[in-house]
Structures are given as structure tokens and as C-alpha cells.
């Protein structure tokens, strides 16, 4: 009986893995004529929750479409901004200080 359950679980996990792999290739090979920016405002009392939301999206997406994740400062102190910049750099995201978002977008579109 245990052997039967293990075979069923193995078959289910194999199917899920194949579907995930095919969907990743399908999204990766789809040509997109535009750049996608996902902007997460960070600051205030909910900074930890905002950062967690960005990291959850980053993990969920696994970024197959080449999206750019941006953490936008909306009220961080200097130490918080430095910490956020280091976390964004480690995650492959960008960090933009308050008032610099338009410049970042124009620079990103130009490149």
C-alpha cells in the first residue's frame, strides 16, 4: 500500500514539474515588444510587509518574462534606504529614491 502511494505521489510531482517547465519555456519564448516595470513603494510603517510582497512576487514569478522589479522609496530614513538598496541589489531588483522615478523610467526606456 505504501509503495502504491509513493508511486502516485511521484507521478503527481512529475506531472507538475513537466507543466511548470513547459509554461516557463512558453513565457520565456514569447516576444514582448515592451518593457514591464513592477514598482513597489517602500516606506512608512509597513516597510517589512512591502519588502515581503516584492520578494514573494520575485519568487513566484521566477522572473521568466524579464520584468524589472523596482523598489521605490516613499519615506525611508537614510539607514532604511541603505538597507533597502542592499536588499534590492542582492535580489536583482532596482532601488529608486523619492523623486527619481521618472528619471529611472526614462533611462530604462532609452536602454
C-alpha positions as CSV (number, residue, x, y, z in Angstrom):
1,X,0.0,0.0,0.0
2,X,2.8,2.4,0.9
3,X,4.5,1.6,-2.4
4,X,1.3,2.4,-4.3
5,X,1.0,5.8,-2.5
6,X,4.6,6.6,-3.3
7,X,4.1,5.8,-7.0
8,X,1.0,8.1,-7.1
9,X,2.9,10.9,-5.4
10,X,5.9,10.5,-7.8
11,X,3.5,10.6,-10.8
12,X,1.8,13.8,-9.5
13,X,5.1,15.6,-8.8
14,X,6.4,14.6,-12.2
15,X,3.3,16.0,-13.9
16,X,3.6,19.2,-12.0
17,X,7.3,19.5,-12.9
18,X,6.6,19.0,-16.6
19,X,3.8,21.5,-16.7
20,X,5.9,24.1,-14.8
21,X,8.8,23.5,-17.2
22,X,6.6,23.9,-20.3
23,X,4.9,27.0,-19.0
24,X,8.3,28.5,-18.2
25,X,9.6,27.9,-21.7
26,X,6.3,29.3,-23.2
27,X,6.5,32.5,-21.2
28,X,10.3,32.8,-21.9
29,X,9.9,32.4,-25.6
30,X,7.0,34.8,-26.0
31,X,8.2,38.0,-27.7
32,X,7.2,41.2,-25.8
33,X,7.6,44.5,-27.6
34,X,7.6,46.5,-24.3
35,X,9.4,46.6,-21.0
36,X,7.5,45.7,-17.8
37,X,8.3,47.6,-14.7
38,X,6.9,46.3,-11.4
39,X,7.1,49.1,-8.9
40,X,6.8,48.5,-5.2
41,X,6.5,51.6,-2.9
42,X,8.6,51.1,0.2
43,X,8.4,53.3,3.3
44,X,6.4,54.2,6.4
45,X,5.1,51.7,9.0
46,X,4.6,48.8,6.6
47,X,8.1,48.6,5.1
48,X,8.7,45.0,6.1
49,X,5.3,43.9,4.5
50,X,6.1,45.9,1.4
51,X,9.5,44.2,1.0
52,X,8.0,40.8,1.7
53,X,5.4,41.4,-1.1
54,X,8.2,42.3,-3.6
55,X,10.2,39.2,-2.6
56,X,7.1,37.0,-2.8
57,X,6.4,38.3,-6.4
58,X,10.0,37.8,-7.3
59,X,10.0,34.2,-6.1
60,X,6.5,33.4,-7.6
61,X,7.4,34.8,-11.0
62,X,10.9,33.5,-11.1
63,X,11.2,36.4,-13.5
64,X,10.8,34.5,-16.8
65,X,9.5,37.5,-18.7
66,X,12.4,39.7,-18.0
67,X,10.5,42.1,-15.8
68,X,12.3,44.8,-13.9
69,X,11.4,44.9,-10.2
70,X,11.8,48.4,-8.7
71,X,11.7,49.3,-5.0
72,X,10.6,53.0,-4.8
73,X,11.4,55.0,-1.7
74,X,8.3,56.7,-0.3
75,X,9.6,57.7,3.1
76,X,12.6,55.7,4.2
77,X,15.2,57.2,6.5
78,X,18.9,57.1,5.5
79,X,19.7,53.8,7.2
80,X,16.5,52.2,5.8
81,X,17.3,53.4,2.3
82,X,20.8,51.9,2.6
83,X,19.4,48.6,3.8
84,X,16.7,48.6,1.1
85,X,19.4,49.3,-1.5
86,X,21.5,46.3,-0.4
87,X,18.5,44.0,-0.3
88,X,17.4,45.1,-3.8
89,X,20.9,44.7,-5.2
90,X,21.1,41.2,-3.8
91,X,17.7,40.3,-5.3
92,X,18.4,41.6,-8.7
93,X,15.9,44.5,-8.3
94,X,16.5,48.2,-8.6
95,X,16.2,50.8,-5.8
96,X,15.0,54.3,-6.7
97,X,15.0,57.2,-4.2
98,X,12.0,59.5,-3.9
99,X,11.6,62.0,-6.8
100,X,13.9,60.0,-9.1
101,X,11.4,57.5,-10.5
102,X,10.7,59.5,-13.8
103,X,14.4,59.7,-14.5
104,X,14.8,56.0,-13.9
105,X,11.9,55.1,-16.2
106,X,13.3,57.4,-19.0
107,X,16.8,55.9,-18.6
108,X,15.3,52.3,-18.6
109,X,13.2,53.0,-21.7
110,X,16.2,54.5,-23.5
111,X,18.3,51.4,-22.9
